[in-house]
Amino acid sequence: MQQKQITANLIKALKGLLFSAIVVALLFVTDAVMRPEFRPFDSWPALNELPHDSVDVLMVGNSHAYTMFAPMQLWDEQGVTSWILGSGSITVEQRLTMLQAGLRTQSPELIIFELWMPGEEESQREAVQTALYTQVPLSSYKVQGLLRDVPPEAFWENAIPLIRNQSRWNELTRADFEIFNQQSPMTSGGAHPLVFEIDNRDEIEFPAFAEAEELDPFVIGQIKALPQVVEVAEEAGADLVFVFAPVASDEKLGQILGTRQMMAQMPELARTRVVDMNDFAESDMGLTHEDFYDPGHLFLWGMRETTSWLYQEVIRFHTADLPGPSEEVAQWWDTQAQHWNKMDIILAAQDDPFPLSPEFEWQID
């Protein structure tokens, strides 16, 4: 009798385990179906598919970073593997969350940390939190960031994208859903080339001179978090360079100068190189106001110049002695760079590339 009871308990336990396994499998399948597919400039999906420790340079930042740096161009021109971990309008602390998550699978030789500081109202929009936290894989760093940045009632829907996207079933037949392509993120390395038409180019003023502005407390709080970035880079054994992306307004340049002044007074940052690309934007890169989509974001043709400049003045000094990627990694980057270059060739052949739509480049066969 006792043996039969033990057998019955084992069968019951096995059924319970089998049921649990089926439930978990169904959750993964349901999540894959209902979650919105990723746009080309989302970094995480393709980064998670890369071989571990295959990225030499990690660029971390907000929209200024992913419209200023093109990993596929860097690979095509210099054979250096790189990636952008970025999302629009995120703070230093949020960028740090992305960096810590990225360092779980990659061991870059160089971390470039972009330093535009968004304002409080801009960075705390729900759309910003959603774009950031539904992309980053679940980890202790993500949980810490959610507890810091997201209202308690929105914690779970940001922690587990399945909860936020449970209504996706209704969208599967919508025409605009067809523009998404799960493979698209693998074509850009996180870059977001701006090529579409705007009508305010003539109104953008490329700053010749600006004075340092007084910083608001929210920006000051972000600057005070920068020593944590230094610590994380040191723990990862990576070189670290802080970078200010080019801007095209006196107001934005004034905030950058104010940020630089405050950083210069922080002894924790004394050994970390700080590069302000605005010091060289006109003289060395040849940028003008026409290279900017708006005062903080470059068109693709401006991105070409800043990417090349970053290699010559920053990246090459940290990657010159690297052995080069494995055949598997090189083949992956070659494939993606070919797709990137198709877009580049078509743009170069057009007299006026502005009429192109934002999705154009990702739909080239």
N, C-alpha and C positions, 0 to 999 in steps of 0.2 A: 504493500500500500504506500509506504514511504517513498519507494523508488518511483512509483507512478506519479506521486505528487511532485517529486523533483523534476521528472520529465515534463509534466504539464506546465510547471513554472518556467522551465527552459523554453518550451515552445511559445508560451505567452510572452516571454522576454524577447525572443527572436522576432515574433510578430510585431512587437512594439518597436524594435529597432528598425525592422523593414518598413513599417509605416512611417517612422520618423525620417528615414532616408528618402522615401518617396516624396514626403511633404517638402523636405529641403530641396530636392531636385526640381519639384514643380515650382517652388519659389524662385529658383535661379532661372528657369525657363520663362516664367511669367515676368520676372524683372527684365530679362533681355528683350522681351516683346514689347512691354509697356514703357520702357524707359526711352525718352527721346534720343535719337541717334545724334552723334557728335558732329558739330560743325568743323570745318577744316582747321580753325585756329585753336581748337581745344587740345591741350597737350597730353592729357593723361592716357587716353585709350592706347595710342601708339607707344608711348613711353613704357607702359606696362607690358607690351608685347616685345620690346627690345631685349636682346640678351643682357644679362646682368653685367654691370661694369663695362659697358660699351660706349659710353658718352664721355668725351674728354672735357667738354666745357658745358656747364649749366648756366644759362642766363635766367635770372629770377626777377620778375617785375610785374608791372601792370600793363595797360595798353600801350604805354610809351615803349616798352620793351618789345612787344610782339609786332609793332609797326616800324621798328628801328633795326632789327637784327634778323637775318635770314640764314638759318642753319644749313639749308640745302645749297645755298650759294657758297657758303664757307667750305662745305664738303667738295663741291664741284671745283672751286678755285684752289683750295689748299689741302684737301684730304684730311681735314680735321672734323671729327664728329662733335656735334653740339646739339643742344636742345633748349627750348624756352619753357620754363614753368611760369605761367602767367595767367592773370585774369583781370578784367577791367576794374579800376578804381579801388584796388585792395590796398590795405595798410601795410606797414612794415611787419607788424605781428602776423598778419595773414600770409604775407610772402614767406615769412619764416616757417609757418605751418607747411606751406607747399614745399619748401626746401627740405625740411626734416623728413617729410614723406618721400620725396624724391631720392634722398640719400639712403633710403632703405634698400634700393635696388641698384643704384649707380654710385660709382666712386670717381667723380670727376677730378681732373688735375687742377681745374680752375673754376671758381664760382664767380660770375659777374652779377652783382646785385644792383639792380636799377633803383634809383632813389627819388622819383617824383612822389611827393607826399599829398594824397588826396585830402580834401576837407572832410569834416565829420558828416555833414549831410550827404555828401556824395558817396562816401564809403559805407554808410549804414543803410543804404537802400536795400530792400528785400531782394531785388534782382541781383545785386552784387553778391550777397551772401549765398543765394541759390547757385549762381554761376560757379562760385568757388567751391562750396562744400559738397555739392552733389557730384562733383567731378573727382575730388581727392579720395583715394581708397580709404576704407575704414581703418583707423589706427589710433593709438593713444594720442598722437599729435592732432589728428582731426577732432577727436573728442574734446581735447583741451581747447582747441580753437572755437568749437561750437559753444562750449560752456562760456567762453569769453565774449563771443560776438553775437550769438543768436538768442532771441527771446526764448524762454523755457517752453512756451507752447509750440514753437516751431522746431524744437530740437530734433525730434524723431523724423520729421519729414525731410530734414536736411541730412541727417545721419544715414538714413536708408532711402535712397532715391525711389525705391519701389513704392513707398508710401506717398511721396509727392506725386508720382506719375501714374497712380492707379487709374486715372481717367483716360489714359492713352488709347484704350481700345476704340474710342469714338473717333480718333484721329487717323486711324490706319488707312482709311479710304480717302482722306483729304488730299487734294492735289499738291498742296504745298509740302506735304510730307515727303513727296518724291524727290525734293531737292537734297534731302539728307542722304549721306552715303557713309556707311561704316568705315570704308577704307580711306575716306578723305583726310582724316587727321594725319595719316601716314605720309602725306605729300608735303607738309610744310615744316615739321619740327616745331610747331607752335607759332610760326610766323603768320602774320595776317596782312598780306599785301593789299594796300588800298589802291584800287584802279578805277573806281567809278566816278562819275561826273559830279562836280559841285559847282556852285555859282558864286562862291565867295573868295576865290583865289586872289582877286585883286585887292580885297580888303585885309588880307593878312599882312602884317607889318613885321619884317624881319628886324629884330632889335639890334641897334648899333651900340647901345649903352643902356644900362639900368643900374639902379642903386638897390642895395640889399633892403628887403622889406622886413618889417617886424612880423614875427611869426605868431600865429594863434596857438593857444594851448594844445589843441588837438594835434597839430603838426609837431610841436615841441615834444609831445608824448611819444610820437613815432620815432623821432630822432634819438630819444633816450633809450629806445629798444635796440638800437644798432649794435651795442656791445654784445648782445645775445647772438647776433649774426656772426660776429667774429668768433665767439666761442664754438658755435656749431661748425664753422668751417675748420677751425683748428682741430676739433675732435674728429672730423672726417679726413684730416690730413690733406686738405685742399688749399690751394692759394685762393685769396679773396681780393677782389677789386670792386670798389664802389664806383658806379657810373651814373652820371646825369645825362639823360638823353637830350638831343637838341630840341629847342622850343622856338616859337616864333611870336613872342609877345613880351613886352616889357614887364608886364605883371608876373608872368610865369618865371621869367629870368630873375626878377627881383626876389621871388620866393627861393629859387635855387641858390642865389647868392647869400640870402639870410641863412639857409640851411648849411651852406658851406662854412659860414662864420661860426655857427654853433658847434659844428663837428670839429672844427679846428681847436676848440677849447676843451674837448673831451680827451683826456689822456688815454682812455681805453682804445681809441681809434688811431692813435698816433702812428702805429706801425702798418696801418692798412692804406694802400694806395687809393686815392680818390681822383677819378678822371671826370672832368666836366667837359663834355663834348662840345658845349657851346663856345669854349675858348678856341676851337679849331673848325667850327662848322663852316664859316665862310672861307677862311684862309687855306685850310688843308683839304676840306671835303668839297668845297665849291658849292655849298648849299645856298639857295636863295628862297625867298618866300614862296616861289612857285613849286618848290619841292614839298610843300606842306599841304596836307588835306585840311587841317585846322591848326591852331597854334601849338598843339602838342603831338601831332601825329603826321608821319611822313607818308607820301605816296611811295609806290614800289620803286620808282627811279631814285628817290632820295634814300630809300632803304639800301639800295645797291651800294651807294657811296659810303654810308655809315658802317655797313658790314665790312667792306674792304678796309676802311680806316681802322676799325676795331682790331682786325687781324694784324695789320702792320704795326700798330702802336701799343697793343695790349696782348692779344692772344698768342702771337708767335713766340713771345718771350717765355711763355709758360708751357708750350707744347712742342718746342723745337726738338727735344730729345726723346719724344715718345716713339715707341716701336711701330705704331700704326695698327689699325684694326685687323681683326681676323678676316679670313676670306668670307665667312658668313655675314659678318657685319658690313664689310665693304660692298658685298653684293646687294644688301638691303638698301644702303645709302645710294648706290648707283641707280637702282630702280626708281627711288623716290626723286632723286635729282633730275632724272630724265623727264619726269612728269612736271616738275617745277620749271625746267628749261623750255618745255613746250609752250608754257604760258609766256615766258620771257621772249621767245622768238616771235610769237604772234604780236606781242605788244610792240616789239622793235620794228615790225613791218608796217605798223599802222601810223598814219600821219597824225591822228588824234586819238589816243587810246582812251580818252575819258568816257565815251559812251558805253564802255563795257560794264556789264552788271557785276555785282559783288560775287555772284556764284559762277561767273563765266569760267574762270580758270579751272574749277574743279570738275567741269563736265567735258573736258577735252578727252577724246578717246585715245 
